Amino acid sequence: MRIILFGPPGVGKGTQAKILSGELGIVHIASGDILRAAISNGTELGKKAKTYMDKGELVPDDVVIGIIQERLKEDDARKGFILDGFPRTLAQAEALDKVFEKSGIKVDRVVSMEVDREMLLRRLTSRRVCRNCGSIFNLSIDRIEGSKCPKCGGELYQRDDDKEETIMRRFDVYTKQTQPVKEYYSQKKLLVEVDGIGEIRDVTSRLNKALK
């Protein structure tokens, strides 16, 4: 199968993509991971991406698309893939379609993991990180009391991007960018929406049903 998976920050699409990758026997392609790999491997497109990132600028769509195109040519992607984190805008979706057309790739399903915003906000604002060992915890799920890391005793703190104001801003950007993408794939009869809130195994079960 060839699947595109997207959802808002904190919905757990990376976790679900890894699970589905194992169950379906297809490769998980996360746009952020392959971008970092291209830079680490010193490919031509990776070098180009690095010049933008070093200046604190967004990597242009054509460079990211080129890196994804290179990744899709690798042997493990030929029998199927889950593309995670891309496309995020209508322009990216249209450009990606051109890549698929050139490569003779037909996408089977585009899955949008839907969430209750208030519930997701509670989940993300409960996240804490240990300053000492870097472990990540959720105050409500892990039932942590106080501000000490249960692993090493280090101080737990809340990252700036886990604060309510920042999260709400990220939600707004996500909604604005992805609504046209959802409409685009819906018109192509590829889009399916799946409830992304709940236990990991329950969400996986919903995703498997949506993919059948």
C-alpha positions as a Markdown table, in Angstrom:
| # | Residue | x | y | z |
|---|---|---|---|---|
| 1 | Met | 0.0 | 0.0 | 0.0 |
| 2 | Arg | 1.0 | 3.6 | -0.6 |
| 3 | Ile | -0.4 | 5.8 | 2.2 |
| 4 | Ile | -0.2 | 9.5 | 3.1 |
| 5 | Leu | -0.8 | 10.1 | 6.8 |
| 6 | Phe | -1.3 | 13.5 | 8.4 |
| 7 | Gly | -2.7 | 15.1 | 11.6 |
| 8 | Pro | -2.1 | 18.0 | 14.0 |
| 9 | Pro | 0.8 | 18.3 | 16.4 |
| 10 | Gly | 0.7 | 15.7 | 19.2 |
| 11 | Val | -1.9 | 13.4 | 17.6 |
| 12 | Gly | 0.6 | 10.5 | 17.5 |
| 13 | Lys | 0.9 | 10.0 | 13.8 |
| 14 | Gly | 4.6 | 9.2 | 14.1 |
| 15 | Thr | 3.8 | 6.4 | 16.6 |
| 16 | Gln | 0.9 | 5.1 | 14.4 |
| 17 | Ala | 3.0 | 5.2 | 11.2 |
| 18 | Lys | 5.7 | 3.1 | 12.9 |
| 19 | Ile | 3.1 | 0.5 | 14.0 |
| 20 | Leu | 1.4 | 0.4 | 10.6 |
| 21 | Ser | 4.8 | 0.1 | 8.9 |
| 22 | Gly | 5.5 | -3.0 | 10.9 |
| 23 | Glu | 2.0 | -4.6 | 10.4 |
| 24 | Leu | 1.8 | -3.9 | 6.7 |
| 25 | Gly | 5.5 | -4.5 | 5.9 |
| 26 | Ile | 6.0 | -1.2 | 4.2 |
| 27 | Val | 8.5 | 1.6 | 4.9 |
| 28 | His | 7.7 | 4.6 | 7.1 |
| 29 | Ile | 9.0 | 7.8 | 5.4 |
| 30 | Ala | 8.9 | 10.8 | 7.8 |
| 31 | Ser | 9.7 | 14.0 | 5.9 |
| 32 | Gly | 11.8 | 15.4 | 8.8 |
| 33 | Asp | 13.9 | 12.2 | 9.1 |
| 34 | Ile | 14.7 | 12.0 | 5.4 |
| 35 | Leu | 15.6 | 15.7 | 5.3 |
| 36 | Arg | 18.1 | 15.2 | 8.2 |
| 37 | Ala | 19.4 | 12.0 | 6.5 |
| 38 | Ala | 20.0 | 13.9 | 3.2 |
| 39 | Ile | 21.9 | 16.6 | 5.1 |
| 40 | Ser | 23.9 | 14.0 | 7.1 |
| 41 | Asn | 24.8 | 12.0 | 4.0 |
| 42 | Gly | 25.9 | 15.2 | 2.2 |
| 43 | Thr | 23.7 | 14.7 | -0.9 |
| 44 | Glu | 23.4 | 17.6 | -3.3 |
| 45 | Leu | 19.8 | 18.3 | -2.2 |
| 46 | Gly | 20.9 | 17.8 | 1.4 |
| 47 | Lys | 23.6 | 20.5 | 1.0 |
| 48 | Lys | 21.1 | 22.8 | -0.5 |
| 49 | Ala | 18.6 | 22.2 | 2.4 |
| 50 | Lys | 21.4 | 22.8 | 4.9 |
| 51 | Thr | 22.1 | 26.3 | 3.5 |
| 52 | Tyr | 18.5 | 27.3 | 4.3 |
| 53 | Met | 18.4 | 25.7 | 7.7 |
| 54 | Asp | 21.7 | 27.2 | 8.8 |
| 55 | Lys | 20.1 | 30.6 | 8.1 |
| 56 | Gly | 17.0 | 29.7 | 10.1 |
| 57 | Glu | 14.9 | 29.7 | 7.0 |
| 58 | Leu | 12.3 | 27.1 | 5.8 |
| 59 | Val | 13.6 | 24.7 | 3.2 |
| 60 | Pro | 11.8 | 25.5 | -0.1 |
| 61 | Asp | 9.2 | 23.0 | -1.4 |
| 62 | Asp | 11.1 | 22.1 | -4.5 |
| 63 | Val | 14.1 | 21.0 | -2.4 |
| 64 | Val | 11.9 | 18.9 | 0.0 |
| 65 | Ile | 10.1 | 17.4 | -2.9 |
| 66 | Gly | 13.4 | 16.5 | -4.6 |
| 67 | Ile | 14.6 | 14.7 | -1.4 |
| 68 | Ile | 11.3 | 12.8 | -1.1 |
| 69 | Gln | 11.5 | 11.8 | -4.8 |
| 70 | Glu | 15.1 | 10.4 | -4.2 |
| 71 | Arg | 13.8 | 8.5 | -1.2 |
| 72 | Leu | 10.9 | 6.9 | -3.1 |
| 73 | Lys | 13.4 | 5.5 | -5.6 |
| 74 | Glu | 15.1 | 3.4 | -3.0 |
| 75 | Asp | 14.3 | -0.3 | -3.1 |
| 76 | Asp | 12.5 | -0.6 | 0.2 |
| 77 | Ala | 9.9 | 2.1 | -0.9 |
| 78 | Arg | 9.0 | 0.3 | -4.1 |
| 79 | Lys | 6.7 | -2.2 | -2.5 |
| 80 | Gly | 4.8 | 0.5 | -0.6 |
| 81 | Phe | 5.2 | 3.3 | 2.0 |
| 82 | Ile | 3.6 | 5.5 | 4.6 |
| 83 | Leu | 4.5 | 9.1 | 4.0 |
| 84 | Asp | 4.3 | 11.0 | 7.3 |
| 85 | Gly | 4.4 | 14.8 | 7.7 |
| 86 | Phe | 4.1 | 15.7 | 4.0 |
| 87 | Pro | 2.3 | 17.3 | 2.2 |
| 88 | Arg | 1.3 | 20.2 | 4.5 |
| 89 | Thr | 0.1 | 22.7 | 2.0 |
| 90 | Leu | -2.0 | 22.5 | -1.2 |
| 91 | Ala | 1.1 | 23.6 | -3.3 |
| 92 | Gln | 3.1 | 20.7 | -1.8 |
| 93 | Ala | 0.2 | 18.2 | -2.5 |
| 94 | Glu | 0.1 | 19.3 | -6.2 |
| 95 | Ala | 3.9 | 19.1 | -6.5 |
| 96 | Leu | 3.9 | 15.6 | -4.9 |
| 97 | Asp | 1.3 | 14.4 | -7.4 |
| 98 | Lys | 3.6 | 15.4 | -10.2 |
| 99 | Val | 6.4 | 13.3 | -8.6 |
| 100 | Phe | 4.0 | 10.4 | -8.3 |
| 101 | Glu | 2.9 | 10.7 | -11.9 |
| 102 | Lys | 6.5 | 10.8 | -13.2 |
| 103 | Ser | 7.4 | 7.7 | -11.0 |
| 104 | Gly | 4.2 | 5.8 | -11.9 |
| 105 | Ile | 3.1 | 5.7 | -8.2 |
| 106 | Lys | -0.6 | 5.5 | -7.3 |
| 107 | Val | -1.6 | 6.5 | -3.8 |
| 108 | Asp | -4.1 | 4.1 | -2.2 |
| 109 | Arg | -5.3 | 6.2 | 0.7 |
| 110 | Val | -4.8 | 9.6 | 2.4 |
| 111 | Val | -5.6 | 9.4 | 6.1 |
| 112 | Ser | -6.3 | 12.4 | 8.3 |
| 113 | Met | -6.1 | 11.8 | 12.0 |
| 114 | Glu | -8.8 | 13.9 | 13.5 |
| 115 | Val | -8.8 | 15.1 | 17.1 |
| 116 | Asp | -10.8 | 17.0 | 19.7 |
| 117 | Arg | -8.7 | 20.1 | 20.1 |
| 118 | Glu | -9.3 | 20.6 | 23.9 |
| 119 | Met | -8.4 | 17.0 | 24.6 |
| 120 | Leu | -5.2 | 17.2 | 22.6 |
| 121 | Leu | -4.4 | 20.5 | 24.3 |
| 122 | Arg | -4.6 | 18.8 | 27.7 |
| 123 | Arg | -2.4 | 16.0 | 26.5 |
| 124 | Leu | 0.3 | 18.3 | 25.1 |
| 125 | Thr | 0.4 | 20.8 | 28.0 |
| 126 | Ser | 0.9 | 17.9 | 30.4 |
| 127 | Arg | 4.1 | 16.9 | 28.7 |
| 128 | Arg | 7.3 | 17.3 | 30.7 |
| 129 | Val | 11.0 | 16.8 | 29.9 |
| 130 | Cys | 13.9 | 15.9 | 32.3 |
| 131 | Arg | 16.7 | 18.4 | 32.2 |
| 132 | Asn | 19.2 | 15.7 | 33.1 |
| 133 | Cys | 18.4 | 12.5 | 31.1 |
| 134 | Gly | 16.1 | 14.0 | 28.5 |
| 135 | Ser | 13.2 | 11.5 | 29.1 |
| 136 | Ile | 9.7 | 12.7 | 28.2 |
| 137 | Phe | 6.7 | 12.1 | 30.4 |
| 138 | Asn | 3.0 | 13.0 | 30.5 |
| 139 | Leu | 1.9 | 14.1 | 34.0 |
| 140 | Ser | -1.6 | 12.6 | 33.7 |
| 141 | Ile | -0.7 | 9.3 | 31.9 |
| 142 | Asp | 2.5 | 8.6 | 33.8 |
| 143 | Arg | 0.9 | 9.8 | 37.1 |
| 144 | Ile | 3.9 | 11.8 | 38.1 |
| 145 | Glu | 3.7 | 13.8 | 41.3 |
| 146 | Gly | 6.1 | 16.7 | 42.0 |
| 147 | Ser | 8.8 | 17.9 | 39.6 |
| 148 | Lys | 11.4 | 15.1 | 39.8 |
| 149 | Cys | 12.2 | 12.7 | 37.1 |
| 150 | Pro | 11.2 | 9.1 | 38.1 |
| 151 | Lys | 14.2 | 7.7 | 36.2 |
| 152 | Cys | 17.1 | 9.8 | 37.4 |
| 153 | Gly | 15.7 | 12.4 | 39.9 |
| 154 | Gly | 16.5 | 15.3 | 37.5 |
| 155 | Glu | 14.3 | 18.4 | 37.3 |
| 156 | Leu | 11.2 | 18.1 | 35.0 |
| 157 | Tyr | 10.3 | 21.2 | 33.0 |
| 158 | Gln | 7.8 | 22.2 | 30.3 |
| 159 | Arg | 9.3 | 23.1 | 26.9 |
| 160 | Asp | 8.2 | 26.4 | 25.3 |
| 161 | Asp | 6.5 | 24.6 | 22.4 |
| 162 | Asp | 4.4 | 22.6 | 24.9 |
| 163 | Lys | 2.9 | 25.8 | 26.5 |
| 164 | Glu | -0.8 | 26.5 | 25.7 |
| 165 | Glu | -0.3 | 29.7 | 23.8 |
| 166 | Thr | 2.3 | 28.1 | 21.4 |
| 167 | Ile | 0.2 | 25.0 | 20.9 |
| 168 | Met | -2.9 | 27.0 | 20.0 |
| 169 | Arg | -0.9 | 28.9 | 17.5 |
| 170 | Arg | 0.4 | 25.6 | 16.0 |
| 171 | Phe | -3.1 | 24.3 | 15.8 |
| 172 | Asp | -4.3 | 27.4 | 13.9 |
| 173 | Val | -1.4 | 27.2 | 11.4 |
| 174 | Tyr | -2.1 | 23.5 | 10.9 |
| 175 | Thr | -5.8 | 24.0 | 10.3 |
| 176 | Lys | -5.3 | 26.9 | 7.9 |
| 177 | Gln | -2.7 | 25.0 | 5.9 |
| 178 | Thr | -4.2 | 21.5 | 5.8 |
| 179 | Gln | -7.9 | 22.3 | 5.2 |
| 180 | Pro | -7.2 | 22.9 | 1.4 |
| 181 | Val | -5.1 | 19.7 | 1.4 |
| 182 | Lys | -8.0 | 17.7 | 2.8 |
| 183 | Glu | -10.4 | 19.1 | 0.2 |
| 184 | Tyr | -7.9 | 18.4 | -2.5 |
| 185 | Tyr | -7.6 | 14.7 | -1.6 |
| 186 | Ser | -11.3 | 14.5 | -0.8 |
| 187 | Gln | -12.1 | 15.5 | -4.4 |
| 188 | Lys | -9.8 | 12.7 | -5.6 |
| 189 | Lys | -11.8 | 10.2 | -3.5 |
| 190 | Leu | -8.7 | 9.3 | -1.5 |
| 191 | Leu | -9.3 | 10.9 | 1.9 |
| 192 | Val | -10.5 | 9.1 | 4.9 |
| 193 | Glu | -10.8 | 10.7 | 8.4 |
| 194 | Val | -10.0 | 8.7 | 11.5 |
| 195 | Asp | -10.5 | 9.6 | 15.2 |
| 196 | Gly | -7.0 | 10.0 | 16.6 |
| 197 | Ile | -7.8 | 10.2 | 20.3 |
| 198 | Gly | -7.8 | 7.3 | 22.6 |
| 199 | Glu | -5.5 | 4.3 | 23.5 |
| 200 | Ile | -2.8 | 3.6 | 21.0 |
| 201 | Arg | -4.1 | 0.2 | 20.2 |
| 202 | Asp | -7.7 | 1.6 | 19.6 |
| 203 | Val | -6.4 | 4.2 | 17.2 |
| 204 | Thr | -4.4 | 1.6 | 15.3 |
| 205 | Ser | -7.5 | -0.6 | 15.0 |
| 206 | Arg | -9.5 | 2.4 | 13.6 |
| 207 | Leu | -6.7 | 3.1 | 11.1 |
| 208 | Asn | -6.5 | -0.6 | 10.0 |
| 209 | Lys | -10.3 | -0.6 | 9.4 |
| 210 | Ala | -10.0 | 2.7 | 7.4 |
| 211 | Leu | -7.3 | 1.2 | 5.2 |
| 212 | Lys | -9.2 | -2.0 | 4.3 |
